[in-house]
Amino acid sequence: MNAIERAGKELSRLPGIGPKTALRLVYHLLKADPARIAQLTGALTDLADRVRPCERCGNYSDSDLCDVCSNPRRDHTTVCVVEEAYEVGAIERTGQYPGVYHVLGGKLSPLDGVGPESLRIAGLRTRVAEEGVREVILATNASMEGEATAVYLESILRNVQSLRVTRLARGIPVGSDLEYVDGTTIAEALLGRREM
Amino acid sequence: MNAIERAGKELSRLPGIGPKTALRLVYHLLKADPARIAQLTGALTDLADRVRPCERCGNYSDSDLCDVCSNPRRDHTTVCVVEEAYEVGAIERTGQYPGVYHVLGGKLSPLDGVGPESLRIAGLRTRVAEEGVREVILATNASMEGEATAVYLESILRNVQSLRVTRLARGIPVGSDLEYVDGTTIAEALLGRREM
């Protein structure tokens, strides 16, 4: 395999990049300023060398504690539990969440061999026990497995004294036509209806 | 900018990869085996260090002469002229072309400041003059600029003694319905019709 084929093969192992797209990227890089490849490989090497999970919440970070955990102005008594680190960004971008996070690193999925011990659940229990947490918001996905993970977490946190365990609201997405929203979602939105 | 943002920014400079896709790739790499990033950066560094244009035809290669130019079983009297190196692969994959190539490195595009001197045209003239070339197949794209480039090349090669200058046939793509083929293509296919 020559250098072009090898670079194409490595790029095509990335999600959403097929062999043809990978080759197109390789030829793009070959035609671009050679410094571009050095910048790209430098950034990726830094990624491998410097980024690791935050010791407290599991979010990716350049340092031992992530930007959120090390920020004294965040509300450390409210912990939002997400499946994956990239979901932290989705919530951060709303600018509406003052609390901190806990990244599970996946969801319960017995068929794939992912049980509670494969996720960052022991760490969540420790934080709840030791950090004066008053509310845990379960923000796992609205999929079957995300739902099952939320139910499991609720069951192990249920008996912690003076801890609220909440779940993100279900309802009609902003901008949606009722006509195109599935029945289960409409039913959930009816159940969760609020005074105007 | 932290390491994650920088890797995302570098990846999003690749064609067809927006900021969201780039971040998805970054998180994919972070979650994958760390050796994956090393393999990817190794392959890209090799690409930058080892791959350069073939001295004769301009195709990318690991060595001074590319695999095609250094192959004595290829027909070195027939030269297929393409705009970009990746188009060599498209023709090679047909397995139907015994000749060699010449990569222009672009197409004439006066509005973008690309004149004949920006392309590998002097090298083509030298090859035709010195290598006993008997046929030049103009395989520039069927776009306006590709067509203009072919017309220009024909004009400078027209007076070379005993040299055939040909152009890839225009016609109905295999598998197409006439209904969906544009009129210009049908007209070209009529002009270029062949005995069955």
Interface residues (C-beta under 8 A of the other chain):
Chain A: N2 A3 I4 R6 A7 K9 E10 L11 R13 L14 P15 G16 T21 L23 R24 L25 V26 Y27 H28 L29 L30 K31 P34 R36 I37 A38 Q39 L40 T41 A43 L44 T45 D46 L47 A48 R50 V51 Y60 D62 D67 E84 A85 Y86 G89
Chain B: N2 A3 I4 R6 A7 K9 E10 L11 R13 L14 P15 G16 T21 L23 R24 L25 V26 Y27 H28 L29 L30 K31 P34 R36 I37 A38 Q39 L40 T41 A43 L44 T45 D46 L47 A48 R50 V51 Y60 D62 E84 A85 Y86 G89
